[in-house]
Amino acid sequence: MEDITVEQVRRLVEQASNNTSAKDSSLDWKIGQFYRVGMDTDSINRQGIEPLQGELRLIDNMTTAADVQKVSAHLLSYYIVDPFFSFFACTDSKNSKMMIATLYQSGLGLPDRDYYLRTDNESAKTREDYLKFVTRMFVLLGDSSRTPQEMLKRS
Amino acid sequence: MRMETRLANASFTNVENRDAIKTYNRLTLTELEDLAPGFNWTELLLDLGYPILK
């Protein structure tokens, strides 16, 4: 079933992106643009982290709890990145005619709470690997490899 | 890691998350503000472009 759906979506998306006569801002145009941007790995690799710099600066410049809230709201609204919790519209499960604002737990990089709290050796190893992964991400984002490692030691 | 572990501590388990009653806590904005006063919920809604319905 999923295979069929994926195949159908691919066909729809490719049709839209091949539709050179799609009017600006039409649905086909939007889908086509989005698809081409995502498929253009040459440009993506060439630009590297440059498109992220503005957001990284926002994060760097946070000093107060109010700043943290402002930046989270920005990440939530522009990128659906949910550093602390998710917030979205969902059907009211007691009244299917209503859509309501929904808050949901979030903010964990590992799949769920057990990964952080289990004390067995395998889980401890997973957490170590996770720290290595996060360090690598910071290095890819331009930190020297020492900075994140020192930071992780303190964290 | 410390921050995420604190979040993990406060999180529901996978089993709790499947509990439709436990995860259904409908609140008005005022009730939410009373429940979690450390966060400016009104400002969040305004930032996200939603109307304020108390």
N, CA and C atoms of all chains as a GROMACS GRO file, in nm:
protein
  627
    1MET      N    1   0.083  -0.120   0.000
    1MET     CA    2   0.000   0.000   0.000
    1MET      C    3   0.087   0.126   0.000
    2GLU      N    4   0.185   0.128   0.094
    2GLU     CA    5   0.271   0.246   0.102
    2GLU      C    6   0.350   0.264  -0.027
    3ASP      N    7   0.397   0.150  -0.083
    3ASP     CA    8   0.473   0.157  -0.209
    3ASP      C    9   0.390   0.225  -0.317
    4ILE      N   10   0.263   0.182  -0.326
    4ILE     CA   11   0.175   0.239  -0.430
    4ILE      C   12   0.155   0.388  -0.406
    5THR      N   13   0.130   0.426  -0.280
    5THR     CA   14   0.108   0.567  -0.248
    5THR      C   15   0.231   0.651  -0.282
    6VAL      N   16   0.348   0.602  -0.241
    6VAL     CA   17   0.472   0.675  -0.267
    6VAL      C   18   0.490   0.695  -0.418
    7GLU      N   19   0.464   0.588  -0.494
    7GLU     CA   20   0.477   0.594  -0.639
    7GLU      C   21   0.380   0.697  -0.698
    8GLN      N   22   0.255   0.698  -0.647
    8GLN     CA   23   0.156   0.793  -0.698
    8GLN      C   24   0.196   0.936  -0.665
    9VAL      N   25   0.243   0.957  -0.543
    9VAL     CA   26   0.284   1.092  -0.504
    9VAL      C   27   0.400   1.137  -0.591
   10ARG      N   28   0.497   1.046  -0.615
   10ARG     CA   29   0.612   1.080  -0.699
   10ARG      C   30   0.565   1.124  -0.838
   11ARG      N   31   0.469   1.048  -0.894
   11ARG     CA   32   0.419   1.082  -1.028
   11ARG      C   33   0.354   1.222  -1.027
   12LEU      N   34   0.271   1.248  -0.925
   12LEU     CA   35   0.204   1.379  -0.916
   12LEU      C   36   0.307   1.492  -0.906
   13VAL      N   37   0.407   1.471  -0.820
   13VAL     CA   38   0.507   1.574  -0.796
   13VAL      C   39   0.590   1.598  -0.922
   14GLU      N   40   0.628   1.489  -0.990
   14GLU     CA   41   0.708   1.505  -1.112
   14GLU      C   42   0.629   1.573  -1.223
   15GLN      N   43   0.501   1.537  -1.232
   15GLN     CA   44   0.416   1.605  -1.330
   15GLN      C   45   0.414   1.755  -1.304
   16ALA      N   46   0.395   1.789  -1.175
   16ALA     CA   47   0.388   1.931  -1.139
   16ALA      C   48   0.519   2.002  -1.172
   17SER      N   49   0.631   1.934  -1.144
   17SER     CA   50   0.759   2.002  -1.165
   17SER      C   51   0.794   2.009  -1.315
   18ASN      N   52   0.735   1.921  -1.396
   18ASN     CA   53   0.758   1.928  -1.541
   18ASN      C   54   0.662   2.023  -1.611
   19ASN      N   55   0.562   2.069  -1.538
   19ASN     CA   56   0.461   2.157  -1.597
   19ASN      C   57   0.515   2.299  -1.610
   20THR      N   58   0.577   2.328  -1.726
   20THR     CA   59   0.645   2.456  -1.741
   20THR      C   60   0.545   2.571  -1.761
   21SER      N   61   0.419   2.538  -1.790
   21SER     CA   62   0.323   2.645  -1.812
   21SER      C   63   0.241   2.676  -1.686
   22ALA      N   64   0.281   2.616  -1.571
   22ALA     CA   65   0.208   2.642  -1.447
   22ALA      C   66   0.218   2.790  -1.410
   23LYS      N   67   0.103   2.847  -1.377
   23LYS     CA   68   0.102   2.990  -1.342
   23LYS      C   69   0.172   3.012  -1.208
   24ASP      N   70   0.242   3.128  -1.194
   24ASP     CA   71   0.306   3.162  -1.067
   24ASP      C   72   0.208   3.148  -0.952
   25SER      N   73   0.253   3.088  -0.843
   25SER     CA   74   0.174   3.073  -0.720
   25SER      C   75   0.060   2.972  -0.732
   26SER      N   76   0.044   2.909  -0.850
   26SER     CA   77  -0.057   2.802  -0.859
   26SER      C   78  -0.005   2.681  -0.782
   27LEU      N   79  -0.094   2.588  -0.756
   27LEU     CA   80  -0.054   2.470  -0.678
   27LEU      C   81   0.058   2.393  -0.748
   28ASP      N   82   0.043   2.371  -0.881
   28ASP     CA   83   0.146   2.301  -0.957
   28ASP      C   84   0.281   2.372  -0.947
   29TRP      N   85   0.276   2.504  -0.954
   29TRP     CA   86   0.398   2.584  -0.948
   29TRP      C   87   0.467   2.566  -0.813
   30LYS      N   88   0.385   2.573  -0.706
   30LYS     CA   89   0.442   2.558  -0.572
   30LYS      C   90   0.505   2.420  -0.552
   31ILE      N   91   0.430   2.318  -0.592
   31ILE     CA   92   0.482   2.181  -0.577
   31ILE      C   93   0.608   2.165  -0.659
   32GLY      N   94   0.606   2.216  -0.781
   32GLY     CA   95   0.720   2.205  -0.871
   32GLY      C   96   0.843   2.273  -0.814
   33GLN      N   97   0.825   2.396  -0.764
   33GLN     CA   98   0.937   2.471  -0.705
   33GLN      C   99   0.996   2.393  -0.587
   34PHE      N  100   0.907   2.350  -0.499
   34PHE     CA  101   0.949   2.281  -0.378
   34PHE      C  102   1.029   2.156  -0.413
   35TYR      N  103   0.978   2.080  -0.510
   35TYR     CA  104   1.042   1.956  -0.551
   35TYR      C  105   1.179   1.983  -0.613
   36ARG      N  106   1.184   2.082  -0.702
   36ARG     CA  107   1.312   2.111  -0.770
   36ARG      C  108   1.417   2.159  -0.670
   37VAL      N  109   1.374   2.244  -0.577
   37VAL     CA  110   1.468   2.293  -0.475
   37VAL      C  111   1.526   2.175  -0.397
   38GLY      N  112   1.438   2.082  -0.359
   38GLY     CA  113   1.484   1.968  -0.281
   38GLY      C  114   1.574   1.874  -0.359
   39MET      N  115   1.551   1.865  -0.492
   39MET     CA  116   1.627   1.772  -0.575
   39MET      C  117   1.760   1.830  -0.622
   40ASP      N  118   1.776   1.962  -0.607
   40ASP     CA  119   1.895   2.028  -0.659
   40ASP      C  120   2.010   2.015  -0.560
   41THR      N  121   2.063   1.894  -0.550
   41THR     CA  122   2.165   1.868  -0.448
   41THR      C  123   2.294   1.945  -0.475
   42ASP      N  124   2.322   1.979  -0.603
   42ASP     CA  125   2.443   2.056  -0.632
   42ASP      C  126   2.438   2.191  -0.561
   43SER      N  127   2.326   2.262  -0.578
   43SER     CA  128   2.313   2.393  -0.511
   43SER      C  129   2.312   2.377  -0.361
   44ILE      N  130   2.243   2.274  -0.312
   44ILE     CA  131   2.236   2.251  -0.167
   44ILE      C  132   2.376   2.233  -0.111
   45ASN      N  133   2.458   2.149  -0.177
   45ASN     CA  134   2.593   2.124  -0.128
   45ASN      C  135   2.681   2.248  -0.141
   46ARG      N  136   2.660   2.324  -0.248
   46ARG     CA  137   2.742   2.443  -0.270
   46ARG      C  138   2.713   2.547  -0.161
   47GLN      N  139   2.584   2.561  -0.125
   47GLN     CA  140   2.547   2.662  -0.026
   47GLN      C  141   2.584   2.619   0.116
   48GLY      N  142   2.598   2.490   0.139
   48GLY     CA  143   2.637   2.442   0.272
   48GLY      C  144   2.544   2.495   0.380
   49ILE      N  145   2.604   2.549   0.489
   49ILE     CA  146   2.522   2.595   0.600
   49ILE      C  147   2.481   2.742   0.585
   50GLU      N  148   2.523   2.805   0.473
   50GLU     CA  149   2.496   2.948   0.455
   50GLU      C  150   2.348   2.984   0.479
   51PRO      N  151   2.252   2.911   0.420
   51PRO     CA  152   2.111   2.950   0.440
   51PRO      C  153   2.066   2.942   0.585
   52LEU      N  154   2.143   2.869   0.669
   52LEU     CA  155   2.104   2.853   0.809
   52LEU      C  156   2.160   2.962   0.900
   53GLN      N  157   2.254   3.043   0.845
   53GLN     CA  158   2.328   3.136   0.932
   53GLN      C  159   2.239   3.229   1.011
   54GLY      N  160   2.133   3.280   0.947
   54GLY     CA  161   2.044   3.374   1.017
   54GLY      C  162   1.984   3.310   1.140
   55GLU      N  163   1.937   3.186   1.124
   55GLU     CA  164   1.874   3.115   1.236
   55GLU      C  165   1.976   3.081   1.344
   56LEU      N  166   2.096   3.041   1.301
   56LEU     CA  167   2.200   3.008   1.400
   56LEU      C  168   2.237   3.131   1.481
   57ARG      N  169   2.238   3.247   1.413
   57ARG     CA  170   2.269   3.372   1.484
   57ARG      C  171   2.160   3.402   1.588
   58LEU      N  172   2.033   3.381   1.547
   58LEU     CA  173   1.923   3.402   1.642
   58LEU      C  174   1.945   3.319   1.768
   59ILE      N  175   1.986   3.193   1.748
   59ILE     CA  176   2.006   3.102   1.862
   59ILE      C  177   2.125   3.149   1.946
   60ASP      N  178   2.235   3.188   1.876
   60ASP     CA  179   2.354   3.237   1.946
   60ASP      C  180   2.324   3.358   2.033
   61ASN      N  181   2.234   3.443   1.983
   61ASN     CA  182   2.211   3.570   2.051
   61ASN      C  183   2.111   3.563   2.165
   62MET      N  184   2.056   3.444   2.193
   62MET     CA  185   1.959   3.434   2.301
   62MET      C  186   2.029   3.454   2.435
   63THR      N  187   1.971   3.537   2.522
   63THR     CA  188   2.028   3.552   2.655
   63THR      C  189   1.923   3.532   2.764
   64THR      N  190   1.799   3.567   2.739
   64THR     CA  191   1.697   3.557   2.843
   64THR      C  192   1.596   3.446   2.809
   65ALA      N  193   1.517   3.408   2.909
   65ALA     CA  194   1.412   3.308   2.887
   65ALA      C  195   1.313   3.359   2.781
   66ALA      N  196   1.288   3.489   2.782
   66ALA     CA  197   1.198   3.548   2.683
   66ALA      C  198   1.254   3.531   2.541
   67ASP      N  199   1.388   3.545   2.528
   67ASP     CA  200   1.453   3.523   2.397
   67ASP      C  201   1.431   3.379   2.351
   68VAL      N  202   1.447   3.286   2.446
   68VAL     CA  203   1.432   3.144   2.412
   68VAL      C  204   1.290   3.120   2.359
   69GLN      N  205   1.193   3.182   2.426
   69GLN     CA  206   1.055   3.168   2.381
   69GLN      C  207   1.037   3.226   2.241
   70LYS      N  208   1.090   3.347   2.218
   70LYS     CA  209   1.077   3.414   2.088
   70LYS      C  210   1.135   3.327   1.975
   71VAL      N  211   1.256   3.276   2.000
   71VAL     CA  212   1.324   3.197   1.897
   71VAL      C  213   1.250   3.065   1.875
   72SER      N  214   1.199   3.002   1.983
   72SER     CA  215   1.122   2.878   1.964
   72SER      C  216   0.998   2.904   1.880
   73ALA      N  217   0.930   3.016   1.907
   73ALA     CA  218   0.810   3.048   1.830
   73ALA      C  219   0.846   3.067   1.682
   74HIS      N  220   0.960   3.131   1.658
   74HIS     CA  221   1.006   3.152   1.520
   74HIS      C  222   1.033   3.018   1.452
   75LEU      N  223   1.106   2.930   1.521
   75LEU     CA  224   1.139   2.799   1.462
   75LEU      C  225   1.013   2.718   1.438
   76LEU      N  226   0.919   2.729   1.533
   76LEU     CA  227   0.793   2.656   1.524
   76LEU      C  228   0.712   2.705   1.404
   77SER      N  229   0.706   2.837   1.385
   77SER     CA  230   0.617   2.887   1.280
   77SER      C  231   0.680   2.877   1.141
   78TYR      N  232   0.812   2.892   1.131
   78TYR     CA  233   0.873   2.889   0.998
   78TYR      C  234   0.916   2.750   0.954
   79TYR      N  235   0.955   2.667   1.048
   79TYR     CA  236   1.016   2.539   1.009
   79TYR      C  237   0.949   2.417   1.071
   80ILE      N  238   0.844   2.442   1.153
   80ILE     CA  239   0.782   2.333   1.230
   80ILE      C  240   0.890   2.254   1.305
   81VAL      N  241   0.992   2.328   1.352
   81VAL     CA  242   1.091   2.267   1.441
   81VAL      C  243   1.040   2.292   1.582
   82ASP      N  244   1.031   2.185   1.664
   82ASP     CA  245   0.971   2.202   1.797
   82ASP      C  246   1.070   2.167   1.907
   83PRO      N  247   1.150   2.268   1.948
   83PRO     CA  248   1.257   2.241   2.045
   83PRO      C  249   1.207   2.196   2.182
   84PHE      N  250   1.086   2.238   2.223
   84PHE     CA  251   1.040   2.202   2.358
   84PHE      C  252   0.904   2.133   2.359
   85PHE      N  253   0.818   2.173   2.268
   85PHE     CA  254   0.687   2.108   2.258
   85PHE      C  255   0.634   2.132   2.117
   86SER      N  256   0.536   2.048   2.076
   86SER     CA  257   0.473   2.071   1.947
   86SER      C  258   0.342   2.145   1.968
   87PHE      N  259   0.302   2.218   1.867
   87PHE     CA  260   0.180   2.296   1.874
   87PHE      C  261   0.116   2.293   1.737
   88PHE      N  262  -0.004   2.238   1.728
   88PHE     CA  263  -0.064   2.225   1.595
   88PHE      C  264  -0.216   2.216   1.608
   89ALA      N  265  -0.286   2.226   1.495
   89ALA     CA  266  -0.432   2.212   1.493
   89ALA      C  267  -0.467   2.065   1.474
   90CYS      N  268  -0.561   2.016   1.553
   90CYS     CA  269  -0.597   1.875   1.544
   90CYS      C  270  -0.746   1.861   1.580
   91THR      N  271  -0.807   1.753   1.531
   91THR     CA  272  -0.947   1.730   1.564
   91THR      C  273  -0.963   1.709   1.715
   92ASP      N  274  -1.064   1.770   1.773
   92ASP     CA  275  -1.098   1.746   1.914
   92ASP      C  276  -1.148   1.602   1.924
   93SER      N  277  -1.078   1.517   2.002
   93SER     CA  278  -1.115   1.375   2.001
   93SER      C  279  -1.250   1.351   2.070
   94LYS      N  280  -1.305   1.452   2.136
   94LYS     CA  281  -1.439   1.435   2.193
   94LYS      C  282  -1.546   1.508   2.112
   95ASN      N  283  -1.503   1.576   2.005
   95ASN     CA  284  -1.600   1.645   1.919
   95ASN      C  285  -1.539   1.659   1.780
   96SER      N  286  -1.567   1.559   1.695
   96SER     CA  287  -1.497   1.551   1.566
   96SER      C  288  -1.531   1.667   1.472
   97LYS      N  289  -1.630   1.751   1.510
   97LYS     CA  290  -1.661   1.866   1.424
   97LYS      C  291  -1.569   1.984   1.454
   98MET      N  292  -1.494   1.973   1.562
   98MET     CA  293  -1.409   2.085   1.603
   98MET      C  294  -1.261   2.056   1.580
   99MET      N  295  -1.191   2.156   1.525
   99MET     CA  296  -1.046   2.151   1.523
   99MET      C  297  -0.999   2.236   1.642
  100ILE      N  298  -0.907   2.185   1.721
  100ILE     CA  299  -0.859   2.265   1.835
  100ILE      C  300  -0.707   2.273   1.835
  101ALA      N  301  -0.657   2.378   1.901
  101ALA     CA  302  -0.512   2.393   1.917
  101ALA      C  303  -0.463   2.281   2.008
  102THR      N  304  -0.355   2.216   1.970
  102THR     CA  305  -0.307   2.100   2.043
  102THR      C  306  -0.161   2.117   2.082
  103LEU      N  307  -0.132   2.094   2.210
  103LEU     CA  308   0.006   2.095   2.258
  103LEU      C  309   0.048   1.952   2.284
  104TYR      N  310   0.170   1.918   2.246
  104TYR     CA  311   0.216   1.781   2.259
  104TYR      C  312   0.362   1.780   2.300
  105GLN      N  313   0.401   1.682   2.378
  105GLN     CA  314   0.541   1.679   2.424
  105GLN      C  315   0.637   1.663   2.305
  106SER      N  316   0.756   1.719   2.321
  106SER     CA  317   0.856   1.711   2.214
  106SER      C  318   0.991   1.754   2.269
  107GLY      N  319   1.087   1.773   2.182
  107GLY     CA  320   1.216   1.827   2.224
  107GLY      C  321   1.324   1.723   2.246
  108LEU      N  322   1.293   1.596   2.232
  108LEU     CA  323   1.395   1.493   2.250
  108LEU      C  324   1.457   1.455   2.116
  109GLY      N  325   1.590   1.447   2.113
  109GLY     CA  326   1.658   1.406   1.991
  109GLY      C  327   1.654   1.255   1.972
  110LEU      N  328   1.655   1.182   2.083
  110LEU     CA  329   1.641   1.036   2.077
  110LEU      C  330   1.492   1.003   2.075
  111PRO      N  331   1.454   0.881   2.032
  111PRO     CA  332   1.313   0.853   2.005
  111PRO      C  333   1.214   0.874   2.121
  112ASP      N  334   1.247   0.836   2.242
  112ASP     CA  335   1.154   0.862   2.353
  112ASP      C  336   1.227   0.861   2.486
  113ARG      N  337   1.153   0.888   2.593
  113ARG     CA  338   1.212   0.911   2.725
  113ARG      C  339   1.301   0.795   2.772
  114ASP      N  340   1.262   0.671   2.738
  114ASP     CA  341   1.337   0.554   2.785
  114ASP      C  342   1.484   0.560   2.744
  115TYR      N  343   1.510   0.617   2.625
  115TYR     CA  344   1.648   0.625   2.577
  115TYR      C  345   1.736   0.707   2.670
  116TYR      N  346   1.675   0.800   2.743
  116TYR     CA  347   1.752   0.886   2.833
  116TYR      C  348   1.761   0.827   2.973
  117LEU      N  349   1.662   0.746   3.011
  117LEU     CA  350   1.649   0.708   3.151
  117LEU      C  351   1.688   0.563   3.180
  118ARG      N  352   1.692   0.478   3.077
  118ARG     CA  353   1.729   0.338   3.102
  118ARG      C  354   1.875   0.330   3.144
  119THR      N  355   1.907   0.239   3.236
  119THR     CA  356   2.042   0.238   3.291
  119THR      C  357   2.128   0.121   3.240
  120ASP      N  358   2.070   0.037   3.149
  120ASP     CA  359   2.149  -0.077   3.100
  120ASP      C  360   2.263  -0.030   3.010
  121ASN      N  361   2.361  -0.120   2.987
  121ASN     CA  362   2.482  -0.083   2.911
  121ASN      C  363   2.451  -0.038   2.769
  122GLU      N  364   2.357  -0.108   2.706
  122GLU     CA  365   2.327  -0.076   2.566
  122GLU      C  366   2.272   0.067   2.556
  123SER      N  367   2.184   0.102   2.648
  123SER     CA  368   2.126   0.238   2.645
  123SER      C  369   2.234   0.342   2.673
  124ALA      N  370   2.325   0.311   2.766
  124ALA     CA  371   2.434   0.404   2.795
  124ALA      C  372   2.519   0.425   2.671
  125LYS      N  373   2.542   0.316   2.596
  125LYS     CA  374   2.621   0.325   2.473
  125LYS      C  375   2.547   0.411   2.369
  126THR      N  376   2.415   0.393   2.360
  126THR     CA  377   2.337   0.474   2.266
  126THR      C  378   2.351   0.623   2.300
  127ARG      N  379   2.348   0.655   2.429
  127ARG     CA  380   2.362   0.796   2.469
  127ARG      C  381   2.500   0.850   2.435
  128GLU      N  382   2.602   0.766   2.453
  128GLU     CA  383   2.739   0.808   2.415
  128GLU      C  384   2.747   0.837   2.266
  129ASP      N  385   2.688   0.746   2.186
  129ASP     CA  386   2.689   0.765   2.041
  129ASP      C  387   2.612   0.891   2.002
  130TYR      N  388   2.504   0.917   2.076
  130TYR     CA  389   2.423   1.036   2.049
  130TYR      C  390   2.506   1.161   2.072
  131LEU      N  391   2.583   1.164   2.182
  131LEU     CA  392   2.668   1.278   2.210
  131LEU      C  393   2.771   1.299   2.098
  132LYS      N  394   2.826   1.185   2.049
  132LYS     CA  395   2.921   1.195   1.938
  132LYS      C  396   2.854   1.254   1.815
  133PHE      N  397   2.731   1.210   1.792
  133PHE     CA  398   2.656   1.259   1.677
  133PHE      C  399   2.632   1.410   1.688
  134VAL      N  400   2.590   1.454   1.807
  134VAL     CA  401   2.562   1.596   1.828
  134VAL      C  402   2.690   1.677   1.810
  135THR      N  403   2.802   1.624   1.864
  135THR     CA  404   2.932   1.691   1.846
  135THR      C  405   2.962   1.709   1.698
  136ARG      N  406   2.941   1.601   1.622
  136ARG     CA  407   2.970   1.605   1.479
  136ARG      C  408   2.883   1.711   1.411
  137MET      N  409   2.756   1.722   1.452
  137MET     CA  410   2.668   1.823   1.394
  137MET      C  411   2.720   1.963   1.420
  138PHE      N  412   2.766   1.988   1.545
  138PHE     CA  413   2.821   2.120   1.578
  138PHE      C  414   2.944   2.150   1.494
  139VAL      N  415   3.029   2.047   1.473
  139VAL     CA  416   3.149   2.069   1.393
  139VAL      C  417   3.110   2.102   1.249
  140LEU      N  418   3.011   2.028   1.196
  140LEU     CA  419   2.965   2.056   1.059
  140LEU      C  420   2.906   2.196   1.049
  141LEU      N  421   2.851   2.246   1.161
  141LEU     CA  422   2.794   2.381   1.163
  141LEU      C  423   2.900   2.487   1.187
  142GLY      N  424   3.029   2.445   1.194
  142GLY     CA  425   3.135   2.544   1.197
  142GLY      C  426   3.210   2.559   1.328
  143ASP      N  427   3.167   2.487   1.434
  143ASP     CA  428   3.244   2.493   1.558
  143ASP      C  429   3.373   2.414   1.543
  144SER      N  430   3.475   2.450   1.623
  144SER     CA  431   3.594   2.365   1.624
  144SER      C  432   3.557   2.241   1.703
  145SER      N  433   3.626   2.128   1.677
  145SER     CA  434   3.582   2.004   1.740
  145SER      C  435   3.603   2.009   1.891
  146ARG      N  436   3.692   2.100   1.937
  146ARG     CA  437   3.714   2.108   2.081
  146ARG      C  438   3.596   2.172   2.152
  147THR      N  439   3.544   2.280   2.093
  147THR     CA  440   3.438   2.353   2.160
  147THR      C  441   3.319   2.263   2.197
  148PRO      N  442   3.261   2.191   2.100
  148PRO     CA  443   3.144   2.111   2.138
  148PRO      C  444   3.179   2.001   2.236
  149GLN      N  445   3.301   1.945   2.225
  149GLN     CA  446   3.334   1.837   2.317
  149GLN      C  447   3.344   1.888   2.461
  150GLU      N  448   3.401   2.007   2.476
  150GLU     CA  449   3.408   2.065   2.610
  150GLU      C  450   3.269   2.095   2.661
  151MET      N  451   3.185   2.145   2.567
  151MET     CA  452   3.049   2.179   2.604
  151MET      C  453   2.973   2.053   2.647
  152LEU      N  454   2.994   1.943   2.573
  152LEU     CA  455   2.922   1.821   2.604
  152LEU      C  456   2.967   1.764   2.739
  153LYS      N  457   3.095   1.783   2.769
  153LYS     CA  458   3.144   1.734   2.898
  153LYS      C  459   3.068   1.803   3.011
  154ARG      N  460   3.047   1.933   2.991
  154ARG     CA  461   2.977   2.009   3.093
  154ARG      C  462   2.828   1.975   3.095
  155SER      N  463   2.776   1.934   2.978
  155SER     CA  464   2.631   1.908   2.974
  155SER      C  465   2.604   1.773   3.034
  156MET      N  466   2.247   1.751   2.689
  156MET     CA  467   2.203   1.619   2.735
  156MET      C  468   2.126   1.632   2.866
  157ARG      N  469   2.175   1.723   2.952
  157ARG     CA  470   2.107   1.743   3.079
  157ARG      C  471   1.966   1.798   3.056
  158MET      N  472   1.958   1.892   2.962
  158MET     CA  473   1.828   1.951   2.934
  158MET      C  474   1.733   1.846   2.876
  159GLU      N  475   1.782   1.769   2.780
  159GLU     CA  476   1.697   1.667   2.719
  159GLU      C  477   1.656   1.561   2.820
  160THR      N  478   1.747   1.528   2.913
  160THR     CA  479   1.712   1.429   3.014
  160THR      C  480   1.602   1.482   3.107
  161ARG      N  481   1.609   1.611   3.136
  161ARG     CA  482   1.501   1.670   3.216
  161ARG      C  483   1.369   1.665   3.141
  162LEU      N  484   1.375   1.697   3.013
  162LEU     CA  485   1.253   1.687   2.930
  162LEU      C  486   1.202   1.543   2.928
  163ALA      N  487   1.297   1.448   2.914
  163ALA     CA  488   1.260   1.306   2.910
  163ALA      C  489   1.190   1.266   3.040
  164ASN      N  490   1.247   1.315   3.152
  164ASN     CA  491   1.188   1.285   3.282
  164ASN      C  492   1.044   1.333   3.293
  165ALA      N  493   1.017   1.446   3.230
  165ALA     CA  494   0.883   1.504   3.238
  165ALA      C  495   0.789   1.446   3.132
  166SER      N  496   0.845   1.366   3.040
  166SER     CA  497   0.763   1.316   2.929
  166SER      C  498   0.681   1.194   2.968
  167PHE      N  499   0.569   1.177   2.899
  167PHE     CA  500   0.490   1.055   2.913
  167PHE      C  501   0.568   0.937   2.854
  168THR      N  502   0.544   0.817   2.906
  168THR     CA  503   0.599   0.698   2.843
  168THR      C  504   0.517   0.667   2.717
  169ASN      N  505   0.569   0.577   2.634
  169ASN     CA  506   0.495   0.540   2.512
  169ASN      C  507   0.357   0.487   2.546
  170VAL      N  508   0.349   0.413   2.657
  170VAL     CA  509   0.219   0.356   2.696
  170VAL      C  510   0.123   0.468   2.737
  171GLU      N  511   0.174   0.563   2.819
  171GLU     CA  512   0.090   0.676   2.860
  171GLU      C  513   0.043   0.756   2.738
  172ASN      N  514   0.132   0.765   2.639
  172ASN     CA  515   0.100   0.843   2.520
  172ASN      C  516  -0.013   0.783   2.437
  173ARG      N  517  -0.034   0.653   2.455
  173ARG     CA  518  -0.143   0.588   2.382
  173ARG      C  519  -0.275   0.597   2.459
  174ASP      N  520  -0.269   0.658   2.578
  174ASP     CA  521  -0.387   0.668   2.664
  174ASP      C  522  -0.468   0.791   2.625
  175ALA      N  523  -0.581   0.765   2.558
  175ALA     CA  524  -0.661   0.875   2.502
  175ALA      C  525  -0.716   0.966   2.612
  176ILE      N  526  -0.737   0.910   2.731
  176ILE     CA  527  -0.793   0.992   2.840
  176ILE      C  528  -0.684   1.077   2.904
  177LYS      N  529  -0.570   1.012   2.928
  177LYS     CA  530  -0.458   1.083   2.990
  177LYS      C  531  -0.405   1.197   2.903
  178THR      N  532  -0.409   1.177   2.771
  178THR     CA  533  -0.353   1.279   2.683
  178THR      C  534  -0.456   1.384   2.643
  179TYR      N  535  -0.582   1.367   2.689
  179TYR     CA  536  -0.685   1.466   2.656
  179TYR      C  537  -0.704   1.559   2.774
  180ASN      N  538  -0.649   1.678   2.763
  180ASN     CA  539  -0.658   1.776   2.872
  180ASN      C  540  -0.698   1.911   2.815
  181ARG      N  541  -0.823   1.920   2.775
  181ARG     CA  542  -0.866   2.043   2.708
  181ARG      C  543  -0.873   2.158   2.807
  182LEU      N  544  -0.811   2.270   2.771
  182LEU     CA  545  -0.804   2.385   2.860
  182LEU      C  546  -0.836   2.512   2.784
  183THR      N  547  -0.887   2.611   2.855
  183THR     CA  548  -0.895   2.744   2.795
  183THR      C  549  -0.755   2.805   2.807
  184LEU      N  550  -0.733   2.914   2.734
  184LEU     CA  551  -0.603   2.980   2.739
  184LEU      C  552  -0.572   3.025   2.883
  185THR      N  553  -0.675   3.077   2.951
  185THR     CA  554  -0.654   3.122   3.089
  185THR      C  555  -0.612   3.006   3.178
  186GLU      N  556  -0.677   2.891   3.161
  186GLU     CA  557  -0.641   2.773   3.240
  186GLU      C  558  -0.498   2.728   3.210
  187LEU      N  559  -0.460   2.735   3.082
  187LEU     CA  560  -0.325   2.697   3.044
  187LEU      C  561  -0.223   2.791   3.108
  188GLU      N  562  -0.257   2.920   3.110
  188GLU     CA  563  -0.166   3.018   3.171
  188GLU      C  564  -0.150   2.992   3.320
  189ASP      N  565  -0.258   2.949   3.384
  189ASP     CA  566  -0.250   2.917   3.527
  189ASP      C  567  -0.167   2.791   3.550
  190LEU      N  568  -0.182   2.694   3.458
  190LEU     CA  569  -0.113   2.565   3.472
  190LEU      C  570   0.036   2.579   3.445
  191ALA      N  571   0.073   2.660   3.346
  191ALA     CA  572   0.214   2.674   3.306
  191ALA      C  573   0.250   2.821   3.296
  192PRO      N  574   0.263   2.888   3.412
  192PRO     CA  575   0.282   3.034   3.412
  192PRO      C  576   0.421   3.078   3.367
  193GLY      N  577   0.516   2.983   3.356
  193GLY     CA  578   0.652   3.021   3.318
  193GLY      C  579   0.666   3.056   3.171
  194PHE      N  580   0.562   3.033   3.095
  194PHE     CA  581   0.569   3.055   2.952
  194PHE      C  582   0.461   3.153   2.911
  195ASN      N  583   0.495   3.246   2.824
  195ASN     CA  584   0.397   3.346   2.783
  195ASN      C  585   0.315   3.293   2.664
  196TRP      N  586   0.205   3.226   2.695
  196TRP     CA  587   0.126   3.158   2.592
  196TRP      C  588   0.058   3.256   2.498
  197THR      N  589   0.011   3.368   2.555
  197THR     CA  590  -0.055   3.469   2.471
  197THR      C  591   0.042   3.518   2.364
  198GLU      N  592   0.167   3.545   2.409
  198GLU     CA  593   0.266   3.595   2.314
  198GLU      C  594   0.298   3.490   2.207
  199LEU      N  595   0.304   3.363   2.248
  199LEU     CA  596   0.330   3.257   2.151
  199LEU      C  597   0.221   3.257   2.043
  200LEU      N  598   0.094   3.264   2.086
  200LEU     CA  599  -0.016   3.263   1.990
  200LEU      C  600  -0.007   3.383   1.897
  201LEU      N  601   0.027   3.500   1.954
  201LEU     CA  602   0.040   3.620   1.870
  201LEU      C  603   0.156   3.602   1.771
  202ASP      N  604   0.269   3.549   1.820
  202ASP     CA  605   0.385   3.526   1.732
  202ASP      C  606   0.351   3.432   1.618
  203LEU      N  607   0.267   3.334   1.648
  203LEU     CA  608   0.232   3.235   1.545
  203LEU      C  609   0.118   3.284   1.457
  204GLY      N  610   0.063   3.400   1.492
  204GLY     CA  611  -0.042   3.458   1.410
  204GLY      C  612  -0.180   3.403   1.438
  205TYR      N  613  -0.202   3.353   1.559
  205TYR     CA  614  -0.335   3.301   1.593
  205TYR      C  615  -0.413   3.402   1.676
  206PRO      N  616  -0.548   3.393   1.669
  206PRO     CA  617  -0.628   3.486   1.750
  206PRO      C  618  -0.625   3.446   1.897
  207ILE      N  619  -0.646   3.543   1.984
  207ILE     CA  620  -0.647   3.516   2.128
  207ILE      C  621  -0.791   3.494   2.172
  208LEU      N  622  -0.826   3.370   2.210
  208LEU     CA  623  -0.960   3.338   2.258
  208LEU      C  624  -0.945   3.292   2.402
  209LYS      N  625  -0.982   3.378   2.494
  209LYS     CA  626  -0.964   3.343   2.636
  209LYS      C  627  -1.070   3.243   2.682
   0.00000   0.00000   0.00000
